[in-house]
Amino acid sequence: MAEIIPFKKRKPSEKHKGSTLCRSGFHKWQIENKPQFDVKQGKLMTRTACQRCGKVKTKAV
Ligand SMILES: [Zn+2]
């Protein structure tokens, strides 16, 4: 099962496209888990992460 994947340079255009969108605020948010109660804020919070740049944010439900 273990394959040796040769190190390749990613297409700069792809990476650039993603980061440009992210920099412009157009993140590809995906919910990571179910709403969880945040004791500090006293609210239900959902954790979401951007699939392109990996940025994480929490949002009140
Ligand atoms: Zn992003």
N, CA, C, O and the ligand as a Tripos MOL2 file, in Angstrom:
@<TRIPOS>MOLECULE
protein
  245   243    62     0     0
PROTEIN
NO_CHARGES

@<TRIPOS>ATOM
      1 N           0.8230   -1.2060    0.0000 N.3       1 MET1
      2 CA          0.0000    0.0000    0.0000 C.3       1 MET1
      3 C           0.8630    1.2640    0.0000 C.2       1 MET1
      4 O           0.5030    2.2740   -0.6040 O.2       1 MET1
      5 N           1.9970    1.1910    0.6810 N.am      2 ALA2
      6 CA          2.8210    2.3880    0.8030 C.3       2 ALA2
      7 C           3.5250    2.6780   -0.5160 C.2       2 ALA2
      8 O           4.3530    1.8990   -0.9870 O.2       2 ALA2
      9 N           3.1800    3.7920   -1.0830 N.am      3 GLU3
     10 CA          3.8200    4.1880   -2.3360 C.3       3 GLU3
     11 C           4.7570    5.3560   -2.0920 C.2       3 GLU3
     12 O           4.4750    6.2650   -1.3110 O.2       3 GLU3
     13 N           5.8650    5.2980   -2.7790 N.am      4 ILE4
     14 CA          6.7750    6.4370   -2.6940 C.3       4 ILE4
     15 C           6.3660    7.4490   -3.7530 C.2       4 ILE4
     16 O           6.4660    7.2100   -4.9560 O.2       4 ILE4
     17 N           5.9130    8.5600   -3.2660 N.am      5 ILE5
     18 CA          5.4630    9.5990   -4.1890 C.3       5 ILE5
     19 C           6.6150   10.5600   -4.4390 C.2       5 ILE5
     20 O           7.1000   11.2140   -3.5160 O.2       5 ILE5
     21 N           7.0410   10.6410   -5.6700 N.am      6 PRO6
     22 CA          8.1430   11.5640   -5.9770 C.3       6 PRO6
     23 C           7.7490   13.0080   -5.7090 C.2       6 PRO6
     24 O           6.6210   13.4260   -5.9720 O.2       6 PRO6
     25 N           8.6950   13.7470   -5.1870 N.am      7 PHE7
     26 CA          8.4120   15.1510   -4.8860 C.3       7 PHE7
     27 C           8.2100   15.9320   -6.1770 C.2       7 PHE7
     28 O           9.0780   15.9860   -7.0490 O.2       7 PHE7
     29 N           7.0460   16.5260   -6.2610 N.am      8 LYS8
     30 CA          6.7460   17.3170   -7.4530 C.3       8 LYS8
     31 C           6.4040   18.7340   -7.0470 C.2       8 LYS8
     32 O           5.8550   18.9950   -5.9770 O.2       8 LYS8
     33 N           6.7480   19.6280   -7.9390 N.am      9 LYS9
     34 CA          6.3090   21.0040   -7.7290 C.3       9 LYS9
     35 C           4.8490   21.0960   -8.1540 C.2       9 LYS9
     36 O           4.4570   20.6130   -9.2160 O.2       9 LYS9
     37 N           4.0790   21.7120   -7.3200 N.am     10 ARG10
     38 CA          2.6920   21.9220   -7.7010 C.3      10 ARG10
     39 C           2.6120   23.0000   -8.7660 C.2      10 ARG10
     40 O           3.4740   23.8710   -8.8770 O.2      10 ARG10
     41 N           1.5550   22.9070   -9.5350 N.am     11 LYS11
     42 CA          1.3530   23.9490  -10.5360 C.3      11 LYS11
     43 C           1.1660   25.2790   -9.8340 C.2      11 LYS11
     44 O           0.2360   25.4420   -9.0460 O.2      11 LYS11
     45 N           2.0330   26.2180  -10.1120 N.am     12 PRO12
     46 CA          1.9260   27.5140   -9.4340 C.3      12 PRO12
     47 C           0.6050   28.2020   -9.7010 C.2      12 PRO12
     48 O           0.1010   28.9400   -8.8540 O.2      12 PRO12
     49 N           0.0410   27.9640  -10.8730 N.am     13 SER13
     50 CA         -1.2100   28.6240  -11.2180 C.3      13 SER13
     51 C          -2.3350   28.1770  -10.2840 C.2      13 SER13
     52 O          -3.1480   28.9870   -9.8390 O.2      13 SER13
     53 N          -2.3670   26.8730   -9.9960 N.am     14 GLU14
     54 CA         -3.4130   26.3610   -9.1040 C.3      14 GLU14
     55 C          -3.3060   26.9820   -7.7220 C.2      14 GLU14
     56 O          -4.2890   27.4490   -7.1460 O.2      14 GLU14
     57 N          -2.0880   26.9710   -7.2100 N.am     15 LYS15
     58 CA         -1.8720   27.4910   -5.8710 C.3      15 LYS15
     59 C          -2.2130   28.9800   -5.8230 C.2      15 LYS15
     60 O          -2.8350   29.4710   -4.8810 O.2      15 LYS15
     61 N          -1.7910   29.6610   -6.8500 N.am     16 HIS16
     62 CA         -2.0270   31.0990   -6.9050 C.3      16 HIS16
     63 C          -3.5190   31.4080   -6.9260 C.2      16 HIS16
     64 O          -3.9930   32.3170   -6.2440 O.2      16 HIS16
     65 N          -4.2440   30.6350   -7.7210 N.am     17 LYS17
     66 CA         -5.6770   30.8390   -7.8450 C.3      17 LYS17
     67 C          -6.3520   30.7220   -6.4810 C.2      17 LYS17
     68 O          -7.1640   31.5630   -6.0950 O.2      17 LYS17
     69 N          -5.9950   29.6570   -5.7590 N.am     18 GLY18
     70 CA         -6.5960   29.4220   -4.4500 C.3      18 GLY18
     71 C          -6.2790   30.5330   -3.4840 C.2      18 GLY18
     72 O          -7.1630   31.0670   -2.8130 O.2      18 GLY18
     73 N          -4.9930   30.8810   -3.4180 N.am     19 SER19
     74 CA         -4.6040   31.8760   -2.4320 C.3      19 SER19
     75 C          -5.1950   33.2390   -2.7610 C.2      19 SER19
     76 O          -5.5170   34.0200   -1.8660 O.2      19 SER19
     77 N          -5.3330   33.5170   -4.0460 N.am     20 THR20
     78 CA         -5.9310   34.7980   -4.4280 C.3      20 THR20
     79 C          -7.3760   34.8820   -3.9660 C.2      20 THR20
     80 O          -7.8240   35.8950   -3.4290 O.2      20 THR20
     81 N          -8.0920   33.7880   -4.1890 N.am     21 LEU21
     82 CA         -9.4820   33.7520   -3.7380 C.3      21 LEU21
     83 C          -9.5570   33.9110   -2.2260 C.2      21 LEU21
     84 O         -10.3840   34.6570   -1.7010 O.2      21 LEU21
     85 N          -8.6780   33.1940   -1.5410 N.am     22 CYS22
     86 CA         -8.6840   33.2560   -0.0800 C.3      22 CYS22
     87 C          -8.3330   34.6520    0.4070 C.2      22 CYS22
     88 O          -8.9420   35.1710    1.3430 O.2      22 CYS22
     89 N          -7.3440   35.2490   -0.2390 N.am     23 ARG23
     90 CA         -6.9520   36.6000    0.1710 C.3      23 ARG23
     91 C          -8.0900   37.5930   -0.0460 C.2      23 ARG23
     92 O          -8.2210   38.5830    0.6730 O.2      23 ARG23
     93 N          -8.9060   37.3010   -1.0530 N.am     24 SER24
     94 CA        -10.0270   38.1880   -1.3450 C.3      24 SER24
     95 C         -11.2150   37.9230   -0.4230 C.2      24 SER24
     96 O         -12.2440   38.5950   -0.4940 O.2      24 SER24
     97 N         -11.0430   36.9260    0.4420 N.am     25 GLY25
     98 CA        -12.1160   36.6240    1.3960 C.3      25 GLY25
     99 C         -13.0560   35.5280    0.9250 C.2      25 GLY25
    100 O         -14.0480   35.2260    1.5870 O.2      25 GLY25
    101 N         -12.7400   34.9310   -0.2230 N.am     26 PHE26
    102 CA        -13.5950   33.8670   -0.7410 C.3      26 PHE26
    103 C         -13.0370   32.4980   -0.3520 C.2      26 PHE26
    104 O         -12.5090   31.7570   -1.1820 O.2      26 PHE26
    105 N         -13.1700   32.1960    0.9120 N.am     27 HIS27
    106 CA        -12.6670   30.9070    1.3940 C.3      27 HIS27
    107 C         -13.6820   29.8150    1.0860 C.2      27 HIS27
    108 O         -14.8850   30.0450    0.9580 O.2      27 HIS27
    109 N         -13.1290   28.6220    0.9760 N.am     28 LYS28
    110 CA        -13.9920   27.4620    0.7170 C.3      28 LYS28
    111 C         -14.2900   26.7820    2.0490 C.2      28 LYS28
    112 O         -13.6750   25.7760    2.4040 O.2      28 LYS28
    113 N         -15.2270   27.3410    2.7610 N.am     29 TRP29
    114 CA        -15.5050   26.8630    4.1120 C.3      29 TRP29
    115 C         -16.2210   25.5180    4.1000 C.2      29 TRP29
    116 O         -17.1400   25.2730    3.3180 O.2      29 TRP29
    117 N         -15.7650   24.6760    4.9870 N.am     30 GLN30
    118 CA        -16.4680   23.4170    5.1940 C.3      30 GLN30
    119 C         -16.5570   23.1480    6.6900 C.2      30 GLN30
    120 O         -15.5790   23.2740    7.4270 O.2      30 GLN30
    121 N         -17.7460   22.7770    7.1090 N.am     31 ILE31
    122 CA        -17.9650   22.5120    8.5360 C.3      31 ILE31
    123 C         -17.1990   21.2660    8.9510 C.2      31 ILE31
    124 O         -17.3050   20.2180    8.3140 O.2      31 ILE31
    125 N         -16.4270   21.3900   10.0250 N.am     32 GLU32
    126 CA        -15.5920   20.2860   10.4860 C.3      32 GLU32
    127 C         -16.3010   19.3850   11.4810 C.2      32 GLU32
    128 O         -16.0630   18.1780   11.5180 O.2      32 GLU32
    129 N         -17.1500   19.9610   12.2670 N.am     33 ASN33
    130 CA        -17.8260   19.1330   13.2690 C.3      33 ASN33
    131 C         -19.2070   19.6950   13.5910 C.2      33 ASN33
    132 O         -19.6130   20.7420   13.0880 O.2      33 ASN33
    133 N         -19.8970   18.9740   14.4290 N.am     34 LYS34
    134 CA        -21.2170   19.4310   14.8430 C.3      34 LYS34
    135 C         -21.0580   20.5770   15.8320 C.2      34 LYS34
    136 O         -20.0180   20.7230   16.4750 O.2      34 LYS34
    137 N         -22.0910   21.3740   15.9400 N.am     35 PRO35
    138 CA        -22.0360   22.4740   16.9010 C.3      35 PRO35
    139 C         -21.6850   21.9770   18.2990 C.2      35 PRO35
    140 O         -22.2270   20.9860   18.7880 O.2      35 PRO35
    141 N         -20.7610   22.6990   18.9210 N.am     36 GLN36
    142 CA        -20.3570   22.3390   20.2770 C.3      36 GLN36
    143 C         -20.5000   23.5500   21.1740 C.2      36 GLN36
    144 O         -20.3140   24.6910   20.7510 O.2      36 GLN36
    145 N         -20.8340   23.2730   22.4260 N.am     37 PHE37
    146 CA        -21.0490   24.3690   23.3620 C.3      37 PHE37
    147 C         -19.7190   24.9390   23.8250 C.2      37 PHE37
    148 O         -18.8870   24.2370   24.3980 O.2      37 PHE37
    149 N         -19.5380   26.2260   23.5650 N.am     38 ASP38
    150 CA        -18.3290   26.9060   24.0040 C.3      38 ASP38
    151 C         -18.6040   27.5580   25.3500 C.2      38 ASP38
    152 O         -19.4200   28.4730   25.4600 O.2      38 ASP38
    153 N         -17.9100   27.0730   26.3680 N.am     39 VAL39
    154 CA        -18.1670   27.5490   27.7280 C.3      39 VAL39
    155 C         -17.8010   29.0190   27.8720 C.2      39 VAL39
    156 O         -18.4970   29.7840   28.5400 O.2      39 VAL39
    157 N         -16.6910   29.4050   27.2310 N.am     40 LYS40
    158 CA        -16.2220   30.7930   27.3420 C.3      40 LYS40
    159 C         -17.2460   31.7830   26.8040 C.2      40 LYS40
    160 O         -17.5050   32.8290   27.3980 O.2      40 LYS40
    161 N         -17.8210   31.4200   25.6620 N.am     41 GLN41
    162 CA        -18.7490   32.3490   25.0280 C.3      41 GLN41
    163 C         -20.1960   32.0730   25.4130 C.2      41 GLN41
    164 O         -21.0800   32.9010   25.1930 O.2      41 GLN41
    165 N         -20.4220   30.9070   25.9850 N.am     42 GLY42
    166 CA        -21.7800   30.5630   26.3950 C.3      42 GLY42
    167 C         -22.7080   30.3500   25.2230 C.2      42 GLY42
    168 O         -23.9160   30.5740   25.3070 O.2      42 GLY42
    169 N         -22.1010   29.8990   24.0970 N.am     43 LYS43
    170 CA        -22.8970   29.6850   22.8870 C.3      43 LYS43
    171 C         -22.5080   28.3750   22.2310 C.2      43 LYS43
    172 O         -21.4520   27.8000   22.4920 O.2      43 LYS43
    173 N         -23.4100   27.9270   21.3660 N.am     44 LEU44
    174 CA        -23.0640   26.7930   20.5160 C.3      44 LEU44
    175 C         -22.2050   27.3120   19.3690 C.2      44 LEU44
    176 O         -22.5840   28.2620   18.6850 O.2      44 LEU44
    177 N         -21.0550   26.6920   19.1610 N.am     45 MET45
    178 CA        -20.1420   27.1360   18.1160 C.3      45 MET45
    179 C         -19.8740   26.0040   17.1290 C.2      45 MET45
    180 O         -19.6950   24.8450   17.5060 O.2      45 MET45
    181 N         -19.8540   26.3780   15.8690 N.am     46 THR46
    182 CA        -19.4950   25.4140   14.8310 C.3      46 THR46
    183 C         -18.1210   25.7700   14.2890 C.2      46 THR46
    184 O         -17.8370   26.9320   13.9980 O.2      46 THR46
    185 N         -17.2690   24.7540   14.1550 N.am     47 ARG47
    186 CA        -15.9200   24.9750   13.6460 C.3      47 ARG47
    187 C         -15.9010   24.7050   12.1460 C.2      47 ARG47
    188 O         -16.3180   23.6380   11.6960 O.2      47 ARG47
    189 N         -15.4220   25.6620   11.3830 N.am     48 THR48
    190 CA        -15.3030   25.4720    9.9470 C.3      48 THR48
    191 C         -13.8700   25.7440    9.5200 C.2      48 THR48
    192 O         -13.1670   26.5470   10.1340 O.2      48 THR48
    193 N         -13.4440   25.0610    8.4540 N.am     49 ALA49
    194 CA        -12.0830   25.2430    7.9550 C.3      49 ALA49
    195 C         -12.1270   25.4250    6.4430 C.2      49 ALA49
    196 O         -12.9640   24.8440    5.7530 O.2      49 ALA49
    197 N         -11.2090   26.2420    5.9500 N.am     50 CYS50
    198 CA        -11.1030   26.4500    4.5150 C.3      50 CYS50
    199 C         -10.3490   25.2790    3.8950 C.2      50 CYS50
    200 O          -9.2730   24.9110    4.3660 O.2      50 CYS50
    201 N         -10.9020   24.7040    2.8550 N.am     51 GLN51
    202 CA        -10.2830   23.5460    2.2170 C.3      51 GLN51
    203 C          -9.0620   23.9170    1.4020 C.2      51 GLN51
    204 O          -8.2500   23.0510    1.0770 O.2      51 GLN51
    205 N          -8.9180   25.1800    1.0680 N.am     52 ARG52
    206 CA         -7.7830   25.5910    0.2590 C.3      52 ARG52
    207 C          -6.5870   26.0170    1.1060 C.2      52 ARG52
    208 O          -5.4740   25.5270    0.9110 O.2      52 ARG52
    209 N          -6.8230   26.9330    2.0470 N.am     53 CYS53
    210 CA         -5.6810   27.4810    2.7830 C.3      53 CYS53
    211 C          -5.5910   26.9470    4.2110 C.2      53 CYS53
    212 O          -4.5860   27.1590    4.8900 O.2      53 CYS53
    213 N          -6.6370   26.2560    4.6700 N.am     54 GLY54
    214 CA         -6.5870   25.6450    5.9950 C.3      54 GLY54
    215 C          -6.9490   26.5840    7.1270 C.2      54 GLY54
    216 O          -6.8100   26.2410    8.3010 O.2      54 GLY54
    217 N          -7.4120   27.7600    6.7720 N.am     55 LYS55
    218 CA         -7.8160   28.7060    7.8040 C.3      55 LYS55
    219 C          -9.0260   28.1690    8.5570 C.2      55 LYS55
    220 O          -9.9360   27.5840    7.9700 O.2      55 LYS55
    221 N          -9.0150   28.3820    9.8700 N.am     56 VAL56
    222 CA        -10.0970   27.8610   10.7090 C.3      56 VAL56
    223 C         -10.8330   29.0160   11.3550 C.2      56 VAL56
    224 O         -10.2370   30.0010   11.7890 O.2      56 VAL56
    225 N         -12.1390   28.8670   11.4070 N.am     57 LYS57
    226 CA        -12.9140   29.8790   12.1390 C.3      57 LYS57
    227 C         -14.0390   29.1810   12.8790 C.2      57 LYS57
    228 O         -14.4680   28.0870   12.5120 O.2      57 LYS57
    229 N         -14.4980   29.8300   13.9130 N.am     58 THR58
    230 CA        -15.6550   29.3260   14.6370 C.3      58 THR58
    231 C         -16.7700   30.3270   14.5160 C.2      58 THR58
    232 O         -16.5550   31.5390   14.4890 O.2      58 THR58
    233 N         -17.9630   29.7920   14.4430 N.am     59 LYS59
    234 CA        -19.1010   30.6580   14.2400 C.3      59 LYS59
    235 C         -20.2060   30.2580   15.2050 C.2      59 LYS59
    236 O         -20.4440   29.0750   15.4490 O.2      59 LYS59
    237 N         -20.8610   31.2480   15.7390 N.am     60 ALA60
    238 CA        -21.9710   30.9630   16.6360 C.3      60 ALA60
    239 C         -23.1500   30.4170   15.8290 C.2      60 ALA60
    240 O         -23.4220   30.8710   14.7180 O.2      60 ALA60
    241 N         -23.8300   29.4530   16.3980 N.am     61 VAL61
    242 CA        -24.9690   28.8550   15.6920 C.3      61 VAL61
    243 C         -26.2030   29.7010   15.9360 C.2      61 VAL61
    244 O         -27.2810   29.3810   15.4340 O.2      61 VAL61
    245 ZN         -9.0270   29.9330    2.3730 Zn       62 ZN62
@<TRIPOS>BOND
     1     1     2 1
     2     2     3 1
     3     3     4 2
     4     3     5 am
     5     5     6 1
     6     6     7 1
     7     7     8 2
     8     7     9 am
     9     9    10 1
    10    10    11 1
    11    11    12 2
    12    11    13 am
    13    13    14 1
    14    14    15 1
    15    15    16 2
    16    15    17 am
    17    17    18 1
    18    18    19 1
    19    19    20 2
    20    19    21 am
    21    21    22 1
    22    22    23 1
    23    23    24 2
    24    23    25 am
    25    25    26 1
    26    26    27 1
    27    27    28 2
    28    27    29 am
    29    29    30 1
    30    30    31 1
    31    31    32 2
    32    31    33 am
    33    33    34 1
    34    34    35 1
    35    35    36 2
    36    35    37 am
    37    37    38 1
    38    38    39 1
    39    39    40 2
    40    39    41 am
    41    41    42 1
    42    42    43 1
    43    43    44 2
    44    43    45 am
    45    45    46 1
    46    46    47 1
    47    47    48 2
    48    47    49 am
    49    49    50 1
    50    50    51 1
    51    51    52 2
    52    51    53 am
    53    53    54 1
    54    54    55 1
    55    55    56 2
    56    55    57 am
    57    57    58 1
    58    58    59 1
    59    59    60 2
    60    59    61 am
    61    61    62 1
    62    62    63 1
    63    63    64 2
    64    63    65 am
    65    65    66 1
    66    66    67 1
    67    67    68 2
    68    67    69 am
    69    69    70 1
    70    70    71 1
    71    71    72 2
    72    71    73 am
    73    73    74 1
    74    74    75 1
    75    75    76 2
    76    75    77 am
    77    77    78 1
    78    78    79 1
    79    79    80 2
    80    79    81 am
    81    81    82 1
    82    82    83 1
    83    83    84 2
    84    83    85 am
    85    85    86 1
    86    86    87 1
    87    87    88 2
    88    87    89 am
    89    89    90 1
    90    90    91 1
    91    91    92 2
    92    91    93 am
    93    93    94 1
    94    94    95 1
    95    95    96 2
    96    95    97 am
    97    97    98 1
    98    98    99 1
    99    99   100 2
   100    99   101 am
   101   101   102 1
   102   102   103 1
   103   103   104 2
   104   103   105 am
   105   105   106 1
   106   106   107 1
   107   107   108 2
   108   107   109 am
   109   109   110 1
   110   110   111 1
   111   111   112 2
   112   111   113 am
   113   113   114 1
   114   114   115 1
   115   115   116 2
   116   115   117 am
   117   117   118 1
   118   118   119 1
   119   119   120 2
   120   119   121 am
   121   121   122 1
   122   122   123 1
   123   123   124 2
   124   123   125 am
   125   125   126 1
   126   126   127 1
   127   127   128 2
   128   127   129 am
   129   129   130 1
   130   130   131 1
   131   131   132 2
   132   131   133 am
   133   133   134 1
   134   134   135 1
   135   135   136 2
   136   135   137 am
   137   137   138 1
   138   138   139 1
   139   139   140 2
   140   139   141 am
   141   141   142 1
   142   142   143 1
   143   143   144 2
   144   143   145 am
   145   145   146 1
   146   146   147 1
   147   147   148 2
   148   147   149 am
   149   149   150 1
   150   150   151 1
   151   151   152 2
   152   151   153 am
   153   153   154 1
   154   154   155 1
   155   155   156 2
   156   155   157 am
   157   157   158 1
   158   158   159 1
   159   159   160 2
   160   159   161 am
   161   161   162 1
   162   162   163 1
   163   163   164 2
   164   163   165 am
   165   165   166 1
   166   166   167 1
   167   167   168 2
   168   167   169 am
   169   169   170 1
   170   170   171 1
   171   171   172 2
   172   171   173 am
   173   173   174 1
   174   174   175 1
   175   175   176 2
   176   175   177 am
   177   177   178 1
   178   178   179 1
   179   179   180 2
   180   179   181 am
   181   181   182 1
   182   182   183 1
   183   183   184 2
   184   183   185 am
   185   185   186 1
   186   186   187 1
   187   187   188 2
   188   187   189 am
   189   189   190 1
   190   190   191 1
   191   191   192 2
   192   191   193 am
   193   193   194 1
   194   194   195 1
   195   195   196 2
   196   195   197 am
   197   197   198 1
   198   198   199 1
   199   199   200 2
   200   199   201 am
   201   201   202 1
   202   202   203 1
   203   203   204 2
   204   203   205 am
   205   205   206 1
   206   206   207 1
   207   207   208 2
   208   207   209 am
   209   209   210 1
   210   210   211 1
   211   211   212 2
   212   211   213 am
   213   213   214 1
   214   214   215 1
   215   215   216 2
   216   215   217 am
   217   217   218 1
   218   218   219 1
   219   219   220 2
   220   219   221 am
   221   221   222 1
   222   222   223 1
   223   223   224 2
   224   223   225 am
   225   225   226 1
   226   226   227 1
   227   227   228 2
   228   227   229 am
   229   229   230 1
   230   230   231 1
   231   231   232 2
   232   231   233 am
   233   233   234 1
   234   234   235 1
   235   235   236 2
   236   235   237 am
   237   237   238 1
   238   238   239 1
   239   239   240 2
   240   239   241 am
   241   241   242 1
   242   242   243 1
   243   243   244 2
@<TRIPOS>SUBSTRUCTURE
     1 MET1         2 RESIDUE 1 A MET
     2 ALA2         6 RESIDUE 1 A ALA
     3 GLU3        10 RESIDUE 1 A GLU
     4 ILE4        14 RESIDUE 1 A ILE
     5 ILE5        18 RESIDUE 1 A ILE
     6 PRO6        22 RESIDUE 1 A PRO
     7 PHE7        26 RESIDUE 1 A PHE
     8 LYS8        30 RESIDUE 1 A LYS
     9 LYS9        34 RESIDUE 1 A LYS
    10 ARG10       38 RESIDUE 1 A ARG
    11 LYS11       42 RESIDUE 1 A LYS
    12 PRO12       46 RESIDUE 1 A PRO
    13 SER13       50 RESIDUE 1 A SER
    14 GLU14       54 RESIDUE 1 A GLU
    15 LYS15       58 RESIDUE 1 A LYS
    16 HIS16       62 RESIDUE 1 A HIS
    17 LYS17       66 RESIDUE 1 A LYS
    18 GLY18       70 RESIDUE 1 A GLY
    19 SER19       74 RESIDUE 1 A SER
    20 THR20       78 RESIDUE 1 A THR
    21 LEU21       82 RESIDUE 1 A LEU
    22 CYS22       86 RESIDUE 1 A CYS
    23 ARG23       90 RESIDUE 1 A ARG
    24 SER24       94 RESIDUE 1 A SER
    25 GLY25       98 RESIDUE 1 A GLY
    26 PHE26      102 RESIDUE 1 A PHE
    27 HIS27      106 RESIDUE 1 A HIS
    28 LYS28      110 RESIDUE 1 A LYS
    29 TRP29      114 RESIDUE 1 A TRP
    30 GLN30      118 RESIDUE 1 A GLN
    31 ILE31      122 RESIDUE 1 A ILE
    32 GLU32      126 RESIDUE 1 A GLU
    33 ASN33      130 RESIDUE 1 A ASN
    34 LYS34      134 RESIDUE 1 A LYS
    35 PRO35      138 RESIDUE 1 A PRO
    36 GLN36      142 RESIDUE 1 A GLN
    37 PHE37      146 RESIDUE 1 A PHE
    38 ASP38      150 RESIDUE 1 A ASP
    39 VAL39      154 RESIDUE 1 A VAL
    40 LYS40      158 RESIDUE 1 A LYS
    41 GLN41      162 RESIDUE 1 A GLN
    42 GLY42      166 RESIDUE 1 A GLY
    43 LYS43      170 RESIDUE 1 A LYS
    44 LEU44      174 RESIDUE 1 A LEU
    45 MET45      178 RESIDUE 1 A MET
    46 THR46      182 RESIDUE 1 A THR
    47 ARG47      186 RESIDUE 1 A ARG
    48 THR48      190 RESIDUE 1 A THR
    49 ALA49      194 RESIDUE 1 A ALA
    50 CYS50      198 RESIDUE 1 A CYS
    51 GLN51      202 RESIDUE 1 A GLN
    52 ARG52      206 RESIDUE 1 A ARG
    53 CYS53      210 RESIDUE 1 A CYS
    54 GLY54      214 RESIDUE 1 A GLY
    55 LYS55      218 RESIDUE 1 A LYS
    56 VAL56      222 RESIDUE 1 A VAL
    57 LYS57      226 RESIDUE 1 A LYS
    58 THR58      230 RESIDUE 1 A THR
    59 LYS59      234 RESIDUE 1 A LYS
    60 ALA60      238 RESIDUE 1 A ALA
    61 VAL61      242 RESIDUE 1 A VAL
    62 ZN62       245 GROUP 0 **** ****
